Amino acid sequence: MDPFLLEAIVNGILLGGVFALPVLGLNLVFGVVDVVWLCYAELVMVGMYCVWFLYTQAGFPLALAFLVCLPVVGLLGLLLHQVVVRPLLNSPPITQVLATGGVIFVLQGSAMLAFGTDFRSLGVEMPPIEVEDIFISGTKLVAFVAALLGAGALWTFLKFTYVGTAIRAIARDREVMPLMGVDPKRIYMVASAIGGGLAGLAACLLVVQLDVHPYIGLSFGPITFMICVMGGLGNMLGGFLAAFLMGVIVSTGGFWWNTEMSYVVAFACFIVVMFARPRGLFAR
Amino acid sequence: MIRVAVVVFAILAVLPLLGLPDYFMHLGIATMLIALSCTGWALMGRFGLVSFGHGAFIGIAAYTMALLWNDVGLSPWIGLPAGVSLAVAAAALLAYPCFRLRVVGHYFALVTLAAGEIVRILIVALRDYTGGSLGMTPRLAPDHAVAAMQFGKQGFWWIALIAWGIGIFAWWRIDRSMSARALSAIGEDEDAAAAIGIRVTREKMAITLLSAGLAALGGALGAQYRLYLNPETLAGIGVSLQIVFGALAGGMYSMLGPTVGAAFTTALEEVLRVAFGTAFIGAAPLIYGILLVLFIQFLPRGIVGWFDRRR
């Protein structure tokens, strides 16, 4: 096989790992609370600024900056739920989605006020790793592994803890669970905080690869939503697999044409998939 | 409501004769054209067909019109209908499989969102023709201003007013037709609607094409008025959300709601822009966003919907 194509495929899989985290977070929130957070990519953006600020301005060690970023964005997710989503829980879905759409402007505006519109770089770079003929970016590989670990941790939590089981149960049947003694309000809060935390983790992995600026959410937000829908909204495993599929499509599309066209191809693929499987690729 | 609309139309028609300041004229034209797009969006949005991709149709129409003028030399008087037709064709291409295959709700919203992004990225990627992110300007033709649809503020005011009137008229006609009943039924329950003999796909297609066409007309005229095209302001999520917010803020269930909403959001943006200027970059979107969220929480049926309920 052409080594460049192989490299593109490997990079696509690595990219998929980074897409996977926000997809899992969105799916978790949608599955449990039944609301699409349109501003999810902006939560990631805030997390990226958080790491950048702590590392380059406040002089924190990078690992500590990462550790602080997770709960900060987690709290932001909780705040988003309590302030914006909760009063609208009984409203039609369109109002809920648009309210979180309004938060996009709030977060972008806050970021601009605090840090201006400049591109901010962390300035951390790891040497590429050479395997056979192909080069793999060290930062991307580390990010990929971290994304898998994050996904694994989430799975373990959902599968083996009491709260995790309650979360899965609520996602399956919203009406019955309150009768079983589960307080949905608390579960919503937990899910929102975890959803935010996953955005924080995604932020840590992205900030080492990309420069952060107030509009960066727009560059990966749309594709995150598309991956979620492609895997089936609320379907964690479907979203996880679709993330890798989309990563490879984007990356190999970039190999054959160019980066912009690769996104056009990816979005077109998404629309075609929706026509073939209107409830997502992995709908039961 | 139609009486109010006719009175508003008549007042707006004589306003340019009063020699109002350019700034006011500019805001009026911009508002009427956005109002047309919002009205078009709400035409389908109020029946539960929520599209986040109306930017796609605006982008297609505006760029077709401008490219035909710049590269082929075809007047916008022909280019505009051609562009709008192309936008409507794109809407058909997107909506028909969606409706046949029952892509509804969140899924429909996100498919249309993808369509909007595709158009935006295509415009950027085809930068050899469209100028990419830098945008493009239609060629100026001072000698043939009328043929090139390059009027001053006064002339464009009437064009915008007529376009807006078409949108309101379409709304009024639909409201009085069987289609409105059929679409309400579909919005409640598609299967039940189909069972009583409503041709679901056909009704949804008709309203979608009309909606896309009106939105595209408003957006393309806006581009022609400003004589500047940019992918960020004519396609993609940004403009799609702007249209949706306008419709929602004013109230998407009444004829003049989207217009009131467009006036409100335009005024808000303008007030914030003037208040902050370049002093606190970011303060304007911050306040705009907070107000939008508050609006959605406390006035879910919009400004007009709130007045309607109090009456």
Interface residues (C-beta under 8 A of the other chain):
Chain A: V36 V84 P87 L88 S91 P93 I94 T95 V97 L98 A99 G101 G102 V103 I104 F105 V106 L107 Q108 G109 S110 A111 M112 L113 A114 G116 T117 P214 L218 G221 P222 F225 M226 C228 V229 L233 N258 E260 M261 Y263 V264 F267 A268 F270 I271 M274 F275 P278 R279
Chain B: G45 G48 V50 L94 P97 C98 L101 R102 V103 G105 H106 Y107 A109 L110 V111 L113 A114 A115 E117 I118 I121 L122 V124 A125 I237 G238 L241 V244 F245 L248 F280 I281 G282 A283 A284 P285 L286 I287 Y288 G289 I290 L292 V293 I296 Q297 P300
